[in-house]
Amino acid sequence: MSQSSSVHYRTFLLLLVVVTIAFGWLLWPFYGAVFWGTILAILFAPLQRRLVARIGGRRNLAALITLLLVLLLVILPLVVISGSLVREGANLYQSIKSGQINFGAYFQQAMAALPSSVHDMLARFDLADIPSLQEKLTAGAMQASQFLATQALSIGQDTFQFVIGFGIMLYLLFFLLRDGPQLSARLKRAVPLSDMHKQHLFRKFTTVVRATVKGNVAVAAAQGLLGGIIFSILSIQGALLWGVVMGFLSLLPAIGAGLIWAPVAIYFLLTGATIKGVALIAFGVLVIGMVDNVLRPILVGKDTKMPDYVVLISTLGGMALFGLNGFVIGPLVAALFMASWDLFSPSSGMPAPQVEDTPSEGK
C-alpha cells in the first residue's frame, strides 16, 4: 500500500469514530427509549417470526400485531402498577404526616422489648440513644414516602418528555420488529470477526437479554405478588405498596425482598406478635425465598451460564451506574465480557480471533 492509501484509511477510521460518537451523542437524550425499544424487539422477535410465517410473510401486519401485544402484555400492566404505587406512596405519606403511622413509635416498642444484655451491647457501640435513632428512622420514612408522593407531581410536569420518549420507543420498536433480521445481518457483516465468533457473541447477547429480562421480571412479579398477599393476610397497612417495593427490590438477587419482610417479622417477634412473626419468617424463607432460589437460576443463571455472584455483582453495579436500566445492562456487560474472553480460552473449542492486517505504508 502506498503512503497515500494508508493516510486515507486512517482518515476514514477517524471519521468513522467521530460520526459514531456524534450519532450516539444525538441519541443520548432518548437513550432509555432506544434501549428499551431494542430490548423489547429482541424479546418479541420469536413471536414476530412466527406471525410472519403464519400470515404469509406480511411483515408490516405482523409487526403491528406484535406491537399491540407488547402494549397489552407489558406496557399497560406497568402503567397500572406504577400508578397504584404512586397513589399508595401518597397515602402512606399522609398517614405518616398525620401521625396515623409512626415508625418511630414502632421502633421504640421493638427496642423496649429487647433484653438488657442487648441494650448493654448497643451502649458499648454508642447505639443506645434511642430518641436519636427514633428521630432518624421517622425522618427516613418521611423522606421515602414523600419521594413516592412527589412522583405524581414530577410525572405530570414531565408528561411532554415522557410522551415523546414513549412514542420514540414504540416507533423504533415497530421498525426493529419488522426489519430486525435484515438489521442484524448488516450488523454482523460490519463486525470484523469470523462468522464463528460473530455467531457466538450475537447468540450470547440475545440469550442474556432474554434470560435476564424474562427471569428478573418473572421473579420480581412472583415475589412482589406473594409478599403483598402475606402482608394483606397479616393486616399490614399498605400491602400493595410493600408488595410492589418487594418486587423492585427482588431485582437484587438473594437479598432483595428480605429487606422488607425480615424487619417486619423481627418487629412482630419483639412486640409479642409471635404467631405473625413466625408465619412471616416461614413464608418469607420457604415461599418468597424459594421463588428466588428456584426461578432465578432456571430463568437467568441457566441460560446465561453465569455464577450467582457474578449476576449479583453485575446487577448491583449496573443499577448503580444506569439506574433501573442497569438490571439488564449489568448482566449483559458481564456476560459479553465472559464470552469474549472465552473465545481465547483453549477449552472453548474455537480458534482465537485473528487481528486483521491494516494497510501499511509502501516501502
N, C-alpha and C positions, 0 to 999 in steps of 0.2 A: 504494500500500500504506500502511496505517496504521502508526503507530509501534508499536502492539501486535503487529502481524503481523511487523514487522521484528525485534522482540525475540524473538518466538517462533522465527523462522527461525534467528537467530544462536544461540539456546539449543540448538536441535536440532542445529546443526552442531557445537557444543561437545560435546554429549552423544555424537554420532557419533564424534568424535575420541577422547574419553575411553574409551568402551566398546571401540573398536577397539584402542587401546593396551593396555587391560586384557586383552582376549582374546589379543593377541599375547604378553603377559607370562605368561599361563597356559600357552600352548603352548611357550614358550621352553625349558623343561627337556627337551622331546622334539622340539626343532627339527630334529635330524638325521633322526628317524623321519618327521616330517611332510614334510621337504624331499625325502627320497629316495622316499617314497611318491608324492609328486606327480610327481617326475621319471620314475619308472618308469611311472606312469599315462600320462604324455604319450608316452613311448617306445612303449608297447604298445597305445596307443589304436587305431592302424590294424588291428592283429590282432584286437582286441576287436570292432571294427565288422564285419570280415569274418566272424568267428564268429557274431555276432548275425544277420547276413544268411543264413548257411548253416543255422543250426538254428532258423529260423522265429521270430526275434525274442525268443528266451528269454534275456534279458539276465543273469539270475542264473547260469544254467548257463554262458554264455559268459564271464562274469567269473571264475567258479570255474576253468574250463579255462585261461584266460589266467594266473590266479594260480599254478596248478600249473606252467605252463611257465616263469614267472618264477623259481620256486623251483628248477627243474631246470636252466635255462639260465644263470641269473645268480647266484643266491644260493649254491647248492651248490658250484659251482666256486670262488667267492670264499672260502667257508669252508675248503675243502680247501687252497687256496693259502696262506691265512693260517696255517693250522695247520702246513703244511710250512715256511713262513718262520720261525715261532717255533721250531720244532724245529731248523732249520738254524742259527738265531742262537744257540740254546743250545749246540749242538755247537761252533760257532765260538768262543764264549766260553770253553768248557772247553779247547779246543785252544790258545787264546792264553794262558790262565791256566797251563796245564801246560808251556808253552814249546814245544809242538809246532809252533806257528805263531808266528813272531817278526817282526812288521812292522818293528821297529826294526833287526833284522839285515838284512832286505831293503833297507831304506833305506840302511844303511851300505854294503852291497855296491854299490848304484846310485851312491852318492856317490863311492866309491873308484874307480869306473870312469870318472868324469868327467875330462876333460883339465885340466891345471894352469891353463890360461887361465880356465876356468870357476871353479875354486877361487879364483883371484885376484879375479875379479869378485864372487863371493859374499862374499869378505872385505871388499871395499870397502863392501858393503851390510850388514855385520855379520851375515852369514848363514853364516859359516864354522864356527860352533860346532856341529859335527856331533853330539856327545853330547847336547847340549841339544835339538836338533831331533829326534834319535832318541827321546829320552825323551818328548817331546810327542807324537810320532806313535804310540808304543806306548800312551801313556795315552789318546789319542783313539780308537784301535782298541779298547781295552778298554772304554771307555765306550759306544761304538756297539754292540759285541757284547753288552755287559751289558744295554743297553736292550732289545735284541731278546729276550734270555734272560728278562728280568723281565716281558715282556708275558704270558707264560703265567700267572704268578702274578697279575698285575693282572686278566687276563681271568677267572680263577677267582674273584677277590674281587668283581668287578663283574658276576657272572653274573646276579644277580637284575635289576639295572637293564638289562643288555643284553637279557634275555629280554622284559622289559616293553616296551622300545623296539622290539624286533624284532616283537613281537606287535602293537603300535600301527601300525607301518608296514604289515604285512600286512593288518590290519583296514581301515585307511584306503585301502590300495591297492584292495581289493575294491570298496569303495563308489565310489571315484573312477573305476574302470573301468566299473562298472555305470551310474553316474549322471553320468559325465563330460560328455556332450553337454548335458544339462539344466543342470548347474552352470556350464558355460562360457557358455551362453546367458544365464543370470541375471547372471553377472559382466559380460558385455558390456552388458547393459541398464543395469547400475548405473554404468558408466563414463560421465561426462558429456562425451562426444565424439561427433562424427558417425559414422555407420556406416562410412564410407570410412576414417576414421582408426583406428577401433577394429579394423577388419578388418586394416589394415596392421600395427598394433602386435601384435595377437594372432598373426598369421601369423609375424611376425618372432620372437616369443617362442618358439613351438613349433619353428620351424626351427632356431633357435640351440641350444635344448636338445637336440634330436635329433642335430644335426650335431656338437655339442661332445662329448656323451657317447659316441655311436657312434664318432666319429672318434678321440677320445683313447683310448677303450678298445681299439679295433682297433690303433692304433699301439702302445700300451703292450704289448698281448698279443704282437704280432708282434716288436717289438724285444726284449722280455724272453725270448721263446722262442728267437730267433736268438742272442742274447747267451749264454743258458745252453748252447745247443748248441756254440758255438765254444769256450766256456770248458771244456766237458766234453771236446771233442776235444783241446784243448791240455793236458789233465790238470791244470786249475786246481782246487784244493780248494774245495768249497762252490759248485759251478757252479749248483745250483738256487737257492741264496741270492742269488748275484750276478745271476742271470737275473731273479729277482723284483725285486731292487733296481733293476736297469736298467729294468724295466718301469714301476716307480713313478716313477723319475727322468725317463722319457720323457714324462711329463705336462708337463715343461718343454720347449716347442718349441725345436728346433735344438741345444740344448746338453745334453739330458738324459742319454742312455745313454753318451755320450762321457766323462762324469765318472767312469765306472767302467773302461771298456775302454782308454781312452787312457793313464792312468798305468801299467796293467799292460803295455801294449805298449812304453812307454818303458823300463820295468824290464827287459823281455826284451832290448831292444836294448843297454842299458847293461851287462848282465851276460853278454853274449856269445851269448844265445839269439836270434841274428839271424833265423833262419827263422821261429820262433814270433812274434817281434815284427813282422816284415814281414807275415806271414799275418794276424795280428790287426788290424794297421792297415788292410790291404787289405779284410778282411772288414768291419771297422767302418765304413770310409768308403763302400765300394761296395755293401754289403748292408744293414747296420744303418742307416747314414745315409740310404741311398736310400729305405728304408721311410718315414722321417720326411719326406724331401723330396717323395716321390710321394704317399703315402697321406694325409698331413695336409692338404695344400692341397685334395685332391679331396674328402675327407670333412668337413673343417672349414671351411677358408677359402672354398671354392667356394660352399657353401650359405649361410654367414654373410656372405659378401662383405666380409670384414674383412681388412685388410692383415696380413701375418705379424707385424709388430712390434706391432700392437695386440693380436693374440691372445697374444703372448708376455708383454707388459707386464700385460695384464689377468689372465692366468693366474697370474703371479707375485704380483700384488697381491691377487688373490682368495685364493690359498693362504696368503699371509702373514696375512690377516685372519681367514679362516674354516677354515684347515687344509685337509684333503683335499677337503672340500666346495667349496672355492674354485675348483677347476679347472672347475667348472660355473658357479658364481656370478659369477666374474670376467668371463669372456667374455660371459655373459648380460647383465650390467650394461652392459658396453661396447657390445654390440650394440643394446640398447634406448636407450642414450644417443645413438648414431649415428642410429638410426631416428627418435627423437623430434625431433632437430634437423633431420633430413632432411625432415620434414613442413613445415618453414618455408622450405626451400630452393625457389627458383623452378623449379629443374631437376627437382624431384620429380614435377611434373605434377599435384599435388593442392593445393587451397586450404589456406592456413594455418588451423589450428583457431581458432574464434572463442570468446572468453570470454563465457559466458552472463551476462546481467544478473541480479544478485541483487535481492531485494526491497529497495526503498528507502523511506525514511520519507515519509509523506504531507505534502503542503505545507499 
